[in-house]
Amino acid sequence: MKILVPVKLVIDSNAKARVKPDQSGVDLANVKLSINPFDEISVEEAVRLKEAGKVSEVVAVTIGVAKAQDALRAALAIGADRGILIQTDEMVEPLAIAKLLAKVAEAEQPGVVILGKQAIDDDSNQTGQMLGALLGWPQATFASKVDLSAEAVEVTREVDGGHQTLKLTLPAIVTTDLRLNEPRYPSLPNIMKAKKKPIETKAPADYGVDVTPRLKLLKVGEPPARSAGIKVKTAGELVEKLKSAGAL
């Protein structure tokens, strides 16, 4: 069985995002970029399934500018076998990403597509669901446990107030949550091996998908500064402050 793992290159979670002076977007100059944390969890889970003998090949795919292949190299260093870069300079929206991934899935015929529930740059949380709809495959989102067999995948997912367990017939879509696993730190030998693993470069036109943005970004701004807090001496004073603020 083959697993397809979409990944995305985003601003590192430990780096501070800066807004461009003209507010036209986020300034990516001299900012550390890394693989999206939720996608890293997806790659780790796919590699663990391969190590358990349930998967024969792990294929990573990313969509973006040429530098986006850094996310593929990170996935290859964790243990993915090969990568596909769909290169474009356009700002690709979730629907276009889902359409491209659907075409890749049709070509690669994976048993499972496992991807992060969302990217930490736009927090859209849409691609996995759209992909499932386009392919007509069953889907399980926010996975905290994945148990794969030859014909089905059993997914425990996090829902309000607890957990829900679903059994999906293959092929299927799974989106990962933070508690699914703890990604490994790639060793130096694996990082070096990743440089020799194959990456195939494609263009959206190769799949017949129009990635022209449907949305226009008007402005990006910094969040408002938080006002300073105050200290209270007693619980009673705290209650009165909360009442006067309308919080109680």
Phi and psi in degrees as a GROMACS rama.xvg file:
@    title "Ramachandran Plot"
@    xaxis  label "Phi"
@    yaxis  label "Psi"
@TYPE xy
-109.947  142.659  LYS-2
-117.54  132.732  ILE-3
-102.842  127.992  LEU-4
-123.897  102.021  VAL-5
-71.5968  137.887  PRO-6
-132.991  161.508  VAL-7
-139.571  142.954  LYS-8
-91.5848  123.91  LEU-9
-133.079  170.381  VAL-10
-61.4688  133.059  ILE-11
-54.2528  139.821  ASP-12
-63.1097  -19.2029  SER-13
-95.1725  -3.60731  ASN-14
-94.2745  152.293  ALA-15
-92.1229  124.031  LYS-16
-74.7935  140.853  ALA-17
-120.722  139.989  ARG-18
-87.0962  139.149  VAL-19
-62.3294  147.872  LYS-20
-54.3152  -33.6654  PRO-21
-88.4735  5.20796  ASP-22
60.5868  27.4219  GLN-23
-87.1929  -6.3024  SER-24
166.389  -167.664  GLY-25
-92.8655  134.34  VAL-26
-79.4874  115.96  ASP-27
-99.4017  0.0177016  LEU-28
-69.6902  131.462  ALA-29
57.4924  31.7229  ASN-30
-114.872  135.6  VAL-31
-68.7687  129.953  LYS-32
-112.504  147.52  LEU-33
-152.387  172.737  SER-34
-66.2035  140.388  ILE-35
-55.9949  128.957  ASN-36
-54.9255  -39.4354  PRO-37
-67.3494  -34.2756  PHE-38
-70.8862  -33.9985  ASP-39
-61.5088  -39.023  GLU-40
-64.403  -38.775  ILE-41
-63.2314  -44.8966  SER-42
-62.479  -44.6715  VAL-43
-58.2775  -44.1199  GLU-44
-65.3379  -42.2885  GLU-45
-62.6114  -41.0138  ALA-46
-67.5992  -37.9045  VAL-47
-63.4016  -39.2174  ARG-48
-65.6042  -36.277  LEU-49
-67.2681  -42.9094  LYS-50
-64.26  -27.2223  GLU-51
-81.4934  -1.29903  ALA-52
82.953  11.8713  GLY-53
-94.3445  -12.3146  LYS-54
-133.309  140.52  VAL-55
-95.6529  -29.7152  SER-56
-149.557  140.72  GLU-57
-116.96  119.624  VAL-58
-113.869  122.332  VAL-59
-97.6554  142.669  ALA-60
-136.791  140.499  VAL-61
-138.68  158.326  THR-62
-128.961  127.102  ILE-63
157.611  -161.801  GLY-64
-71.6474  173.661  VAL-65
-56.1592  -36.3313  ALA-66
-66.0313  -17.4505  LYS-67
-60.4804  -18.1843  ALA-68
-65.3996  -14.3737  GLN-69
-60.3763  -34.4929  ASP-70
-66.7294  -37.0831  ALA-71
-65.5067  -41.957  LEU-72
-63.4194  -36.4281  ARG-73
-64.2371  -41.4538  ALA-74
-66.1594  -39.7256  ALA-75
-65.8175  -34.4241  LEU-76
-69.1491  -31.1975  ALA-77
-70.9685  -33.5227  ILE-78
148.14  1.41885  GLY-79
-63.3753  152.366  ALA-80
-87.9379  -37.7139  ASP-81
-155.317  167.703  ARG-82
-131.705  157.05  GLY-83
-128.636  122.242  ILE-84
-107.12  116.672  LEU-85
-96.904  100.684  ILE-86
-88.8119  129.624  GLN-87
-156.985  147.792  THR-88
-93.3095  -3.2205  ASP-89
-73.5584  154.023  GLU-90
-81.0053  105.489  MET-91
-87.2712  124.892  VAL-92
-87.0176  162.218  GLU-93
-52.8241  -40.2279  PRO-94
-64.3646  -43.1952  LEU-95
-65.466  -38.7523  ALA-96
-61.0001  -45.9252  ILE-97
-61.8619  -39.2621  ALA-98
-64.1948  -42.2642  LYS-99
-65.717  -43.3995  LEU-100
-64.3638  -34.6393  LEU-101
-62.5464  -41.2174  ALA-102
-65.7751  -40.7976  LYS-103
-63.9872  -42.0413  VAL-104
-63.0536  -38.7465  ALA-105
-64.6992  -34.91  GLU-106
-77.8002  -39.2036  ALA-107
-87.5304  -23.5284  GLU-108
53.345  56.0126  GLN-109
-75.7878  157.244  PRO-110
-77.4523  -32.9679  GLY-111
-141.042  139.221  VAL-112
-107.631  118.602  VAL-113
-119.863  123.361  ILE-114
-143.072  160.807  LEU-115
-62.9054  148.276  GLY-116
-65.7372  -25.0936  LYS-117
-164.315  161.299  GLN-118
-96.8308  143.146  ALA-119
-79.2949  -2.41951  ILE-120
-87.7379  -44.0562  ASP-121
-110.635  -13.7693  ASP-122
53.6417  35.2833  ASP-123
-70.677  -39.8039  SER-124
54.1289  50.7351  ASN-125
-129.379  -29.9182  GLN-126
-60.7919  -47.3882  THR-127
-59.1977  -44.3173  GLY-128
-66.3306  -42.8124  GLN-129
-64.4627  -38.9325  MET-130
-62.6164  -43.2667  LEU-131
-60.428  -40.5898  GLY-132
-67.8857  -41.1768  ALA-133
-66.8228  -38.1067  LEU-134
-85.6016  -19.9789  LEU-135
73.7799  25.9398  GLY-136
-98.0555  149.789  TRP-137
-65.884  153.029  PRO-138
-139.275  150.883  GLN-139
-134.964  121.635  ALA-140
-102.594  161.726  THR-141
56.8175  46.7085  PHE-142
-70.9998  132.551  ALA-143
-112.363  -7.21175  SER-144
-156.459  136.531  LYS-145
-129.983  125.752  VAL-146
-124.63  109.866  ASP-147
-102.282  134.667  LEU-148
-122.941  -174.988  SER-149
-68.5154  -27.9888  ALA-150
-120.796  -9.37794  GLU-151
-152.376  163.933  ALA-152
-129.858  129.234  VAL-153
-102.037  122.28  GLU-154
-121.799  126.373  VAL-155
-95.9242  122.062  THR-156
-119.708  150.711  ARG-157
-86.7038  126.331  GLU-158
-128.812  169.302  VAL-159
-58.8407  120.816  ASP-160
87.2711  5.97084  GLY-161
159.641  -145.888  GLY-162
-129.224  151.475  HIS-163
-128.741  134.191  GLN-164
-110.73  126.518  THR-165
-120.733  145.521  LEU-166
-115.246  117.809  LYS-167
-109.986  135.374  LEU-168
-75.7091  148.202  THR-169
-87.0764  149.822  LEU-170
-76.1618  156.033  PRO-171
-147.905  163.971  ALA-172
-112.368  133.575  ILE-173
-130.583  130.046  VAL-174
-110.767  140.967  THR-175
-100.687  147.84  THR-176
-110.342  173.767  ASP-177
-63.5758  -32.3611  LEU-178
-87.9166  9.20627  ARG-179
-67.4899  -43.5496  LEU-180
-164.522  177.292  ASN-181
-114.5  108.448  GLU-182
-59.1801  142.09  PRO-183
-72.6368  158.344  ARG-184
-91.5396  117.903  TYR-185
-60.4219  134.381  PRO-186
-76.5416  160.669  SER-187
-59.8065  -43.1572  LEU-188
-59.4146  -38.8287  PRO-189
-69.9855  -33.8702  ASN-190
-64.2935  -40.1009  ILE-191
-68.9319  -39.5043  MET-192
-64.7495  -34.5379  LYS-193
-61.6744  -28.5005  ALA-194
-68.9188  -19.8435  LYS-195
-101.159  -8.19777  LYS-196
-74.2679  146.376  LYS-197
-73.1226  139.175  PRO-198
-125.531  120.319  ILE-199
-93.2985  128.704  GLU-200
-101.187  127.04  THR-201
-126.23  174.069  LYS-202
-125.964  153.212  ALA-203
-53.5774  -34.5195  PRO-204
-63.0298  -27.2217  ALA-205
-63.6202  -24.868  ASP-206
-103.641  1.78416  TYR-207
68.4579  31.516  GLY-208
-112.442  129.282  VAL-209
-88.3755  117.666  ASP-210
-102.929  15.4361  VAL-211
-58.1822  127.363  THR-212
-59.2646  140.256  PRO-213
-96.4672  -13.1718  ARG-214
-113.341  148.605  LEU-215
-112.229  123.425  LYS-216
-78.4952  116.799  LEU-217
-87.1302  -44.6058  LEU-218
-164.761  144.964  LYS-219
-120.59  130.426  VAL-220
-132.503  159.37  GLY-221
-70.8146  147.876  GLU-222
-65.8586  149.758  PRO-223
-62.4429  144.304  PRO-224
-67.4194  138.311  ALA-225
-79.1251  139.049  ARG-226
-74.0405  154.856  SER-227
-67.7634  146.544  ALA-228
-83.2802  175.465  GLY-229
-127.459  159.899  ILE-230
-104.949  141.083  LYS-231
-118.007  154.068  VAL-232
-91.212  -28.949  LYS-233
-135.458  163.502  THR-234
-64.5041  -36.2151  ALA-235
-61.845  -41.9062  GLY-236
-64.5042  -36.5648  GLU-237
-62.4836  -44.3362  LEU-238
-62.1916  -42.4611  VAL-239
-64.109  -39.4803  GLU-240
-63.5696  -41.209  LYS-241
-68.2508  -37.9609  LEU-242
-63.8722  -44.8363  LYS-243
-67.6817  -24.8761  SER-244
-87.3103  -4.51241  ALA-245
80.194  14.7216  GLY-246
-84.0875  -14.6315  ALA-247
